[in-house]
Amino acid sequence: MYVKQEGSLKKLRDLTIIAGIYVLAFVVGYFACRGIDNVMLRYFIFDIAATIVTFVFSTILVNSSVYDAYWSLTPMIMSVWLFAEYKAFSVMQVALLIAFNIWSVRLTANWVIVFTDFSYEDWRYRKFRDETHKLLWPIVNFWGIHMIPTLVVFAG
């Protein structure tokens, strides 16, 4: 019983740290894109800047799974922000926003269930790290695990 509570506290602590990283990433992203009039460019700069912050913390914590929930939460944050910014919606747009955000919450909740604490890291990331030369790992980590998925989700 005590071990389970201790594990639950570690999970809660580590999820809180990841949430703090995401809040910081979103704040940095917001300030990085302020003043940009083009909507797509503004959201693109937001996403890139926030991904870089997430990458930095995943490197500090030596755990690329810090990024895992980022790519399912960020589209939800950006879609709500976009809707709030334009304030004029059709029924179809609202239905799309709701469906999109249900997907985001479901995917993120699935990750929260699997995540135990910072000892958890997606097995693919560990495999990449083990099979990549030490000097090349930061490049693979940045582009392969963080930036390319961000660009693919943004494009979607």
C-alpha positions in Angstrom: 0.0 0.0 0.0 2.8 2.4 0.9 4.7 1.7 -2.3 1.6 2.4 -4.4 1.0 5.7 -2.7 4.7 6.7 -3.1 4.5 5.8 -6.8 1.3 7.8 -7.1 3.0 10.8 -5.5 5.9 10.5 -7.9 3.5 10.4 -10.9 1.6 13.4 -9.6 4.8 15.3 -9.0 6.2 14.5 -12.4 3.0 15.2 -14.2 2.9 18.6 -12.4 6.4 19.3 -13.6 5.4 18.4 -17.2 2.4 20.6 -16.9 4.6 23.5 -15.7 6.9 22.9 -18.7 4.0 23.1 -21.1 2.7 26.3 -19.4 6.2 27.8 -19.8 6.4 26.6 -23.4 3.0 28.1 -24.2 3.9 31.4 -22.6 7.2 31.6 -24.5 5.4 30.6 -27.7 2.8 33.4 -27.1 5.4 36.0 -26.6 7.5 34.7 -29.6 4.5 35.2 -31.9 3.1 38.5 -30.6 2.8 41.2 -33.2 2.6 38.8 -36.2 -0.5 39.6 -38.2 -0.5 36.6 -40.4 -2.6 34.0 -38.5 -0.9 30.9 -39.9 2.6 32.3 -39.4 1.6 33.5 -35.8 0.5 30.0 -34.8 3.4 28.4 -36.6 5.9 30.5 -34.6 4.0 29.8 -31.4 4.3 26.1 -32.0 8.0 26.1 -33.0 8.9 28.2 -30.0 6.9 26.0 -27.6 8.4 22.9 -29.1 11.9 24.2 -28.5 11.1 24.9 -24.9 9.8 21.4 -24.5 12.9 20.0 -26.2 15.2 21.9 -23.8 13.4 20.4 -20.8 13.3 16.9 -22.2 17.1 17.2 -22.7 17.6 18.5 -19.2 15.5 15.7 -17.7 17.0 13.1 -20.1 13.5 12.0 -21.1 12.1 12.6 -24.5 8.6 11.5 -23.3 8.3 15.0 -21.8 7.2 15.8 -25.4 4.5 13.0 -25.6 1.5 14.9 -24.4 2.7 18.2 -26.1 1.6 17.2 -29.6 -1.9 16.2 -28.5 -2.4 19.2 -26.2 -1.0 22.0 -28.4 -3.6 21.7 -31.2 -6.3 21.9 -28.6 -4.8 25.1 -27.1 -4.3 26.6 -30.5 -7.8 25.7 -31.8 -9.5 27.3 -28.7 -7.2 30.3 -29.0 -8.1 30.7 -32.7 -11.8 30.4 -32.0 -11.6 32.9 -29.1 -9.7 35.3 -31.4 -12.3 35.2 -34.2 -15.5 35.0 -32.2 -17.7 34.2 -35.2 -18.5 30.5 -35.7 -20.9 28.4 -37.6 -22.5 25.3 -36.1 -20.2 23.2 -38.2 -17.1 24.9 -36.9 -18.2 24.5 -33.3 -18.9 20.8 -33.9 -15.5 20.4 -35.5 -13.9 22.2 -32.5 -15.7 19.9 -30.0 -14.8 16.7 -32.0 -11.2 17.8 -32.4 -10.8 18.6 -28.7 -12.4 15.3 -27.7 -9.7 13.6 -29.7 -7.0 15.7 -28.0 -8.3 15.0 -24.5 -8.7 11.3 -25.2 -5.1 11.0 -26.6 -3.7 13.0 -23.7 -5.6 11.0 -21.1 -4.3 7.8 -22.6 -0.7 9.1 -22.2 -1.4 10.1 -18.6 -2.7 6.6 -17.8 0.5 5.0 -19.3 2.9 7.5 -17.8 4.2 6.4 -14.4 6.8 9.0 -13.6 10.1 10.2 -15.2 11.4 6.7 -15.2 8.9 6.1 -18.0 10.1 6.9 -21.5 8.6 5.6 -24.7 10.5 2.5 -25.8 11.1 3.9 -29.3 12.9 6.9 -27.9 15.2 4.7 -25.8 15.9 2.6 -28.8 16.7 5.6 -30.9 19.0 6.9 -28.1 20.7 3.5 -27.8 21.2 3.1 -31.5 22.3 6.6 -32.3 25.9 7.8 -32.0 26.2 10.0 -28.8 27.1 13.1 -30.9 24.2 12.7 -33.2 21.6 12.0 -30.5 20.7 15.7 -29.9 20.0 16.1 -33.6 17.8 13.0 -33.8 16.1 14.0 -30.6 15.4 17.5 -31.7 14.3 16.8 -35.3 13.0 13.2 -35.1 11.2 13.2 -31.8 10.3 16.9 -31.3 10.3 19.1 -34.4 9.1 16.8 -37.2 6.1 15.6 -35.2 5.3 19.2 -34.4 5.5 20.2 -38.1 3.3 17.2 -39.1 0.6 18.0 -36.5 0.7 21.7 -37.4 0.4 20.8 -41.1 -2.7 18.7 -40.3 
